[in-house]
Structures are given as C-alpha cells and as structure tokens.
C-alpha cells in the first residue's frame, strides 16, 4: 500500500490518500508513520480510502489504533471513500460505527 | 439502541465441519511473508461468485495467518495444513502444529463485553475493547479478525479439542443456486 500527503482541505484537515492493499504487510509501517505525523498534540486528519481495494484485520487494527490515539490526544480523524470489500469488513467488525465519514470535499456524508 | 448480538467460538471435535472426506488438501511451510500467496493458491480455482470482491480471500488469509503466526510461530519447518471444498459453498479446515488457541474462553468473554458495550451505545468502552489483546498478542496484531469471522462464516466456525484446528463454512445463496446443477 502507498499513502500520499495531499495537503490540507478547506476544513483544515490534513488529507492522506491511501491506495492498494491495507494488509498485514503494510499496516504496521502505516500505523507508525501516521502516529508519528499526529504527534502528541491535537490534530485534524482525513484518511481517503477510496483506492484501498483490500483490507484485512491488520488494517482494521491500524485504524482502531489511530482512533484510540486520536481520542487520547484530542485529535480528530475523519474518513472518506470507504467502499466495496473494505467497507464490508469494517461493518462486520463493527468498527465503521466509530468512524466519522465525510465526502471527498469534507462535508458530512 | 443497537441490538445485542453475541456469537461464540465453539469447540466440537466431532463436528461435521471436520469431516475432510472429498476435500482437496494443501500444505505449506509457515512463512509469514507468504500468507497471501498461500491464500491465492488455495483459491486459484474458486468460483467467481464466491469471491465477493475479495471478502473470501481476506477471511481465508486470516485463518492462514493465525495458524502460521500464532500457531506455528512462523517456524517454516512447521506445516500449515489446509483442506478445502469450493463446491456449492466455501468450506475449509485449517490446522497448525502449535499449542492451540488457549485463550478461546477468554476471547468469548472479551467478545461478549465488546458487544454489550456496543449495544449500550457506550462507544468509549467499545473503542477500548475494539481489539483483543491476549498473552500471545503482538504489537502488530489487528486483534479483531475473529469478530468479522463469526459473521462471515455463516455456516459455523468450530475448533477441535486442542484448539489448533478450525473448521469453517460459508454458504452463498446466489452462488449455491448457480452451482446446484453440478
């Protein structure tokens, strides 16, 4: 999986676009990179998952860790573009309920 | 209020899901870097209707990953055994050479607490319980694969007495109809 920082949107969220397979091989390095990016202060982050075609439990675990970190640091994470099998996995894991989704432009979806 | 749904991992050595008669068989060395490669090999001739956009690959890879990582401790000399039957439904038996999922009862208790928090809209508690952490969990473990597995394997997910062998089945309403004449 690759991820790209595409800057800030109109709502002040730093947007990270993910593409490829969010799996047992890519999830650990992604978690470390984003945790480091968020640091310890309040932060506004938007993860664009529109080009993630495969998500496994390690990817789900990565998202859970980021949600937990955001809660502890007072940061905000929103998500956009979740579809297909990754969306189904998040539903079956009950994790989608915890994820605030917005549209690509940043508004509530 | 979200309805309280609590499923369970079940131990039943004599369950019909462990009957491997007529099933195909594959055996792999426990190389963690090849989890998805092994999964692809098992599913090479899978009917397209069963794949569901990658869901079947994802769920089977979790079983193979658990066997290789937690069961066989990624020791290539230890075998990961897979029996599979992709006629009419997707059925698998996955066995490793490890000590078994020793925390199965604890996991069921964790899952009950997780689902209870969810049903009570206690999202703070739910978030703290979102990933299972047992004595053998690693930092990189997702800790949630069995939650989705309990829903996905709609015909059952059963462990043997020593908890190192799991049998699962998923039925497909449309796929089963399409294949019923074969």
Interface residues (C-beta under 8 A of the other chain):
Chain A: X23 X24 X25 X27 X28 X53 X54 X55 X56 X57 X58 X59 X60 X61 X62 X64 X65 X67 X68 X71 X84 X85 X88 X89 X92 X93 X94 X95 X97 X98
Chain B: X2 X32 X33 X35 X36 X52 X53 X54 X55 X57 X58 X61 X62 X65 X114 X115 X118 X123 X124 X126 X127 X128 X130 X131 X139 X140 X141 X142 X143 X144 X145 X147 X148 X151 X152
